Amino acid sequence: MALDYKQRAQRARRLLANEDFKAVLEDLRERQKDTFAMSGAEDMDKRENAHAILRAINEIGYLLRADVDAELLIDKKGSAPL
């Protein structure tokens, strides 16, 4: 069962405010940056993988913020999509 927009927004707010969650994402981000910095010229696969992981970490943040923003927009407009 899909969560309604208010539940999604509440979940997103909890995660965005959770210090442990934020720390884990930041640790992952730093590890991938280190992979870039420490990779040799021949380590193209490592860099591509690190880049994909960084994009995924960023996408998580975008998704969570979108859920919060959607609630604000829907509440302001007065209706949710079906």
DSSP file (Angstrom, degrees, kcal/mol; ACC not computed):
  #  RESIDUE AA STRUCTURE BP1 BP2  ACC     N-H-->O    O-->H-N    N-H-->O    O-->H-N    TCO  KAPPA ALPHA  PHI   PSI    X-CA   Y-CA   Z-CA
    1    1 A M              0   0    0      0, 0.0     2,-0.1     0, 0.0     0, 0.0   0.000 360.0 360.0 360.0 130.1    0.0    0.0    0.0
    2    2 A A        -     0   0    0      1,-0.1     2,-0.2     0, 0.0     0, 0.0  -0.451 360.0-116.7 -74.0 144.2    1.4    3.4   -1.0
    3    3 A L        -     0   0    0     -2,-0.1    -1,-0.1     1,-0.1     2,-0.1  -0.535  29.5-115.5 -76.4 145.7    1.8    6.0    1.7
    4    4 A D     >  -     0   0    0     -2,-0.2     4,-2.4     1,-0.1     3,-0.2  -0.356  34.8 -99.0 -75.6 168.3   -0.3    9.1    1.3
    5    5 A Y  H  > S+     0   0    0      1,-0.2     4,-2.1     2,-0.2    66,-0.2   0.809 122.0  53.2 -62.4 -32.2    1.6   12.4    0.8
    6    6 A K  H  > S+     0   0    0      2,-0.2     4,-2.5     1,-0.2    -1,-0.2   0.911 110.1  47.4 -69.1 -41.7    1.4   13.4    4.5
    7    7 A Q  H  > S+     0   0    0     -3,-0.2     4,-2.6     2,-0.2    -2,-0.2   0.913 112.4  50.1 -64.5 -41.7    2.9   10.2    5.6
    8    8 A R  H  X S+     0   0    0     -4,-2.4     4,-2.5     1,-0.2    -2,-0.2   0.914 111.6  48.5 -62.2 -42.2    5.7   10.4    3.0
    9    9 A A  H  X S+     0   0    0     -4,-2.1     4,-2.7    58,-0.2    -2,-0.2   0.901 111.3  49.5 -66.1 -41.0    6.4   14.0    4.1
   10   10 A Q  H  X S+     0   0    0     -4,-2.5     4,-2.3     2,-0.2    -2,-0.2   0.928 112.4  47.8 -63.1 -44.8    6.5   13.0    7.8
   11   11 A R  H  X S+     0   0    0     -4,-2.6     4,-2.4     1,-0.2    -2,-0.2   0.925 112.3  49.7 -61.0 -44.7    8.8   10.1    7.1
   12   12 A A  H  X S+     0   0    0     -4,-2.5     4,-2.9     1,-0.2     5,-0.2   0.917 109.9  50.4 -62.1 -44.2   11.0   12.4    5.0
   13   13 A R  H  X S+     0   0    0     -4,-2.7     4,-1.6     2,-0.2    -1,-0.2   0.914 109.5  51.3 -60.7 -42.6   11.2   15.1    7.7
   14   14 A R  H  X S+     0   0    0     -4,-2.3     4,-1.0     1,-0.2    -1,-0.2   0.935 113.4  44.6 -60.2 -45.7   12.2   12.4   10.3
   15   15 A L  H >< S+     0   0    0     -4,-2.4     3,-0.7     1,-0.2     7,-0.2   0.925 112.0  51.2 -66.3 -43.7   15.0   11.2    8.1
   16   16 A L  H 3< S+     0   0    0     -4,-2.9    -1,-0.2     1,-0.2    -2,-0.2   0.765 115.1  44.1 -65.4 -24.4   16.2   14.6    7.2
   17   17 A A  H 3< S+     0   0    0     -4,-1.6     2,-0.6    -5,-0.2    -1,-0.2   0.586  88.2 105.6 -92.9 -12.6   16.3   15.6   10.9
   18   18 A N    <X  -     0   0    0     -4,-1.0     4,-2.5    -3,-0.7     5,-0.2  -0.580  56.8-158.6 -77.5 115.6   17.9   12.3   12.0
   19   19 A E  H  > S+     0   0    0     -2,-0.6     4,-2.3     1,-0.2    -1,-0.2   0.853  91.4  52.1 -63.5 -36.9   21.6   12.9   12.9
   20   20 A D  H  > S+     0   0    0      2,-0.2     4,-2.4     1,-0.2    -1,-0.2   0.929 110.5  47.8 -65.8 -44.4   22.6    9.3   12.4
   21   21 A F  H  > S+     0   0    0      1,-0.2     4,-2.3     2,-0.2    -2,-0.2   0.938 113.3  47.6 -60.4 -47.9   21.0    9.1    9.0
   22   22 A K  H  X S+     0   0    0     -4,-2.5     4,-2.3    -7,-0.2    -1,-0.2   0.883 111.3  51.6 -62.0 -38.5   22.7   12.3    7.9
   23   23 A A  H  X S+     0   0    0     -4,-2.3     4,-2.6     2,-0.2    -1,-0.2   0.901 108.6  50.5 -66.4 -40.8   26.0   11.1    9.3
   24   24 A V  H  X S+     0   0    0     -4,-2.4     4,-2.5     2,-0.2    -2,-0.2   0.932 111.7  47.6 -62.8 -45.6   25.8    7.8    7.4
   25   25 A L  H  X S+     0   0    0     -4,-2.3     4,-2.5     1,-0.2    -2,-0.2   0.906 112.8  49.0 -62.2 -40.7   25.0    9.6    4.1
   26   26 A E  H  X S+     0   0    0     -4,-2.3     4,-2.6     2,-0.2    -2,-0.2   0.899 110.2  51.1 -67.1 -39.2   27.9   12.0    4.7
   27   27 A D  H  X S+     0   0    0     -4,-2.6     4,-2.4     2,-0.2    -2,-0.2   0.931 111.7  47.6 -60.8 -45.6   30.3    9.1    5.5
   28   28 A L  H  X S+     0   0    0     -4,-2.5     4,-2.0     1,-0.2    -2,-0.2   0.914 111.7  50.6 -60.7 -43.0   29.2    7.4    2.3
   29   29 A R  H  X S+     0   0    0     -4,-2.5     4,-2.1     1,-0.2    -2,-0.2   0.928 110.9  48.2 -61.5 -45.7   29.7   10.6    0.3
   30   30 A E  H  X S+     0   0    0     -4,-2.6     4,-2.5     1,-0.2    -1,-0.2   0.884 108.6  54.2 -65.3 -38.6   33.2   11.1    1.8
   31   31 A R  H  X S+     0   0    0     -4,-2.4     4,-1.9     1,-0.2    -1,-0.2   0.907 109.7  47.5 -60.3 -41.2   34.2    7.6    1.0
   32   32 A Q  H  X S+     0   0    0     -4,-2.0     4,-1.8     2,-0.2    -2,-0.2   0.880 110.2  51.6 -70.8 -36.1   33.2    8.0   -2.6
   33   33 A K  H  X S+     0   0    0     -4,-2.1     4,-2.5     1,-0.2    -2,-0.2   0.902 108.9  51.7 -63.0 -40.4   35.1   11.3   -2.8
   34   34 A D  H  X S+     0   0    0     -4,-2.5     4,-2.5     1,-0.2    -2,-0.2   0.880 104.6  56.7 -63.0 -37.6   38.2    9.6   -1.4
   35   35 A T  H  X S+     0   0    0     -4,-1.9     4,-0.7     2,-0.2    -1,-0.2   0.920 109.3  46.3 -59.6 -43.6   37.8    6.9   -4.1
   36   36 A F  H >< S+     0   0    0     -4,-1.8     3,-0.9     1,-0.2    -2,-0.2   0.956 114.9  46.4 -59.9 -50.6   38.0    9.7   -6.7
   37   37 A A  H 3< S+     0   0    0     -4,-2.5    -2,-0.2     1,-0.2    -1,-0.2   0.815 118.3  40.2 -66.2 -31.8   40.9   11.3   -5.1
   38   38 A M  H 3< S+     0   0    0     -4,-2.5    -1,-0.2    -5,-0.2     2,-0.2   0.406  90.0 109.4-100.8   2.1   42.9    8.2   -4.6
   39   39 A S    <<  -     0   0    0     -3,-0.9     2,-0.1    -4,-0.7     5,-0.0  -0.519  62.2-130.6 -82.4 147.1   42.2    6.4   -7.9
   40   40 A G    >   -     0   0    0     -2,-0.2     3,-1.9     1,-0.1    -1,-0.1  -0.373  31.8 -96.6 -86.2 171.7   44.8    6.0  -10.5
   41   41 A A  T 3  S+     0   0    0      1,-0.3     3,-0.2    -2,-0.1    -1,-0.1   0.813 125.2  52.5 -57.9 -31.2   44.4    6.8  -14.2
   42   42 A E  T 3  S+     0   0    0      1,-0.2     2,-0.6     2,-0.1     3,-0.4   0.486  86.4  87.1 -85.1  -2.7   43.6    3.2  -14.9
   43   43 A D    <>  +     0   0    0     -3,-1.9     4,-2.1     1,-0.2    -1,-0.2  -0.208  43.5 135.9 -92.8  44.0   40.8    3.0  -12.3
   44   44 A M  H  > S+     0   0    0     -2,-0.6     4,-2.6     1,-0.2    -1,-0.2   0.888  70.2  54.0 -59.5 -41.0   38.1    4.3  -14.5
   45   45 A D  H  > S+     0   0    0     -3,-0.4     4,-2.4     1,-0.2    -1,-0.2   0.902 107.9  50.6 -61.9 -40.7   35.6    1.6  -13.3
   46   46 A K  H  > S+     0   0    0      1,-0.2     4,-2.6     2,-0.2    -1,-0.2   0.926 112.0  46.9 -62.1 -44.6   36.2    2.6   -9.7
   47   47 A R  H  X S+     0   0    0     -4,-2.1     4,-2.6     2,-0.2    -2,-0.2   0.903 111.6  50.4 -65.7 -40.8   35.6    6.2  -10.5
   48   48 A E  H  X S+     0   0    0     -4,-2.6     4,-2.2     2,-0.2    -1,-0.2   0.906 112.0  47.9 -63.6 -40.5   32.4    5.5  -12.5
   49   49 A N  H  X S+     0   0    0     -4,-2.4     4,-2.3     2,-0.2    -2,-0.2   0.924 111.9  49.3 -65.2 -44.5   31.1    3.3   -9.6
   50   50 A A  H  X S+     0   0    0     -4,-2.6     4,-2.5     1,-0.2    -2,-0.2   0.901 110.7  51.1 -61.5 -40.6   31.9    6.1   -7.1
   51   51 A H  H  X S+     0   0    0     -4,-2.6     4,-2.4     2,-0.2    -1,-0.2   0.908 109.2  50.3 -63.7 -42.0   30.2    8.6   -9.3
   52   52 A A  H  X S+     0   0    0     -4,-2.2     4,-2.1     2,-0.2    -1,-0.2   0.895 110.8  49.3 -63.1 -39.9   27.1    6.4   -9.5
   53   53 A I  H  X S+     0   0    0     -4,-2.3     4,-2.5     2,-0.2    -2,-0.2   0.914 110.0  50.8 -66.9 -42.1   27.0    6.0   -5.8
   54   54 A L  H  X S+     0   0    0     -4,-2.5     4,-2.4     1,-0.2    -2,-0.2   0.908 109.8  50.5 -61.1 -41.4   27.3    9.8   -5.3
   55   55 A R  H  X S+     0   0    0     -4,-2.4     4,-2.3     1,-0.2    -1,-0.2   0.906 110.5  49.8 -62.4 -40.5   24.4   10.4   -7.7
   56   56 A A  H  X S+     0   0    0     -4,-2.1     4,-1.9     2,-0.2    -2,-0.2   0.908 109.5  50.7 -65.5 -41.8   22.3    7.9   -5.8
   57   57 A I  H  X S+     0   0    0     -4,-2.5     4,-1.6     1,-0.2    -2,-0.2   0.930 112.4  47.2 -60.9 -44.7   23.1    9.5   -2.4
   58   58 A N  H  X S+     0   0    0     -4,-2.4     4,-2.4     1,-0.2    -2,-0.2   0.888 108.2  55.6 -63.3 -38.8   22.1   12.9   -3.9
   59   59 A E  H  X S+     0   0    0     -4,-2.3     4,-2.7     1,-0.2    -1,-0.2   0.861 102.6  56.3 -63.5 -36.2   18.9   11.4   -5.4
   60   60 A I  H  X S+     0   0    0     -4,-1.9     4,-2.3     2,-0.2    -1,-0.2   0.944 109.2  46.3 -59.4 -47.9   17.9   10.2   -1.9
   61   61 A G  H  X S+     0   0    0     -4,-1.6     4,-2.5     1,-0.2     5,-0.2   0.912 112.2  50.4 -61.3 -43.3   18.2   13.7   -0.6
   62   62 A Y  H  X S+     0   0    0     -4,-2.4     4,-2.4     1,-0.2    -1,-0.2   0.913 110.7  49.8 -61.4 -42.8   16.2   15.1   -3.6
   63   63 A L  H  X S+     0   0    0     -4,-2.7     4,-2.0     2,-0.2    -2,-0.2   0.920 111.6  47.5 -63.3 -44.6   13.5   12.5   -3.1
   64   64 A L  H  X S+     0   0    0     -4,-2.3     4,-1.8     1,-0.2    -2,-0.2   0.929 113.7  46.8 -64.0 -45.0   13.1   13.3    0.6
   65   65 A R  H  X S+     0   0    0     -4,-2.5     4,-2.9     1,-0.2    -1,-0.2   0.869 109.4  55.7 -65.5 -34.8   13.0   17.0    0.0
   66   66 A A  H  X S+     0   0    0     -4,-2.4     4,-2.7    -5,-0.2    -1,-0.2   0.889 105.1  52.3 -64.1 -38.5   10.5   16.5   -2.8
   67   67 A D  H  X S+     0   0    0     -4,-2.0     4,-1.7     2,-0.2   -58,-0.2   0.911 112.3  45.1 -63.6 -41.6    8.2   14.7   -0.4
   68   68 A V  H  X S+     0   0    0     -4,-1.8     4,-1.9     2,-0.2    -2,-0.2   0.934 115.0  47.8 -66.2 -45.9    8.3   17.5    2.0
   69   69 A D  H  X S+     0   0    0     -4,-2.9     4,-2.6     1,-0.2    -2,-0.2   0.877 107.6  56.4 -63.1 -38.0    7.8   20.1   -0.7
   70   70 A A  H  X S+     0   0    0     -4,-2.7     4,-3.1     1,-0.2     5,-0.3   0.911 106.0  50.4 -61.8 -42.1    4.9   18.2   -2.2
   71   71 A E  H  X S+     0   0    0     -4,-1.7     4,-2.8     2,-0.2     5,-0.3   0.935 111.1  48.6 -61.8 -44.8    3.1   18.3    1.1
   72   72 A L  H  X S+     0   0    0     -4,-1.9     4,-1.9     1,-0.2    -2,-0.2   0.923 114.8  45.2 -60.5 -44.4    3.6   22.0    1.4
   73   73 A L  H  X S+     0   0    0     -4,-2.6     4,-2.7     2,-0.2     5,-0.2   0.924 114.3  47.3 -66.1 -45.5    2.4   22.6   -2.2
   74   74 A I  H  X>S+     0   0    0     -4,-3.1     4,-2.8     1,-0.2     5,-0.7   0.918 112.7  49.4 -64.3 -43.2   -0.6   20.3   -1.8
   75   75 A D  H  <5S+     0   0    0     -4,-2.8    -1,-0.2    -5,-0.3    -2,-0.2   0.880 113.8  46.7 -63.7 -36.1   -1.7   21.8    1.5
   76   76 A K  H  <5S+     0   0    0     -4,-1.9    -2,-0.2    -5,-0.3    -1,-0.2   0.901 117.4  41.9 -72.1 -39.6   -1.4   25.3   -0.1
   77   77 A K  H  <5S-     0   0    0     -4,-2.7    -2,-0.2     2,-0.2    -1,-0.2   0.775 106.6-128.1 -79.5 -26.6   -3.3   24.3   -3.2
   78   78 A G  T  <5S+     0   0    0     -4,-2.8     2,-0.3    -5,-0.2    -3,-0.2   0.531  72.5  72.6  95.9   5.2   -5.9   22.4   -1.3
   79   79 A S      < -     0   0    0     -5,-0.7    -2,-0.2     0, 0.0    -1,-0.1  -0.997  60.1-142.8-153.3 150.1   -5.9   19.0   -3.2
   80   80 A A        -     0   0    0     -2,-0.3     2,-0.0    -3,-0.1    -9,-0.0  -0.812  34.4-102.9-107.0 149.9   -3.7   16.0   -3.6
   81   81 A P              0   0    0      0, 0.0    -1,-0.1     0, 0.0    -7,-0.0  -0.371 360.0 360.0 -66.8 152.1   -3.3   14.1   -6.9
   82   82 A L              0   0    0     -2,-0.0    -2,-0.0     0, 0.0     0, 0.0   0.456 360.0 360.0 -79.0 360.0   -5.3   10.8   -7.2
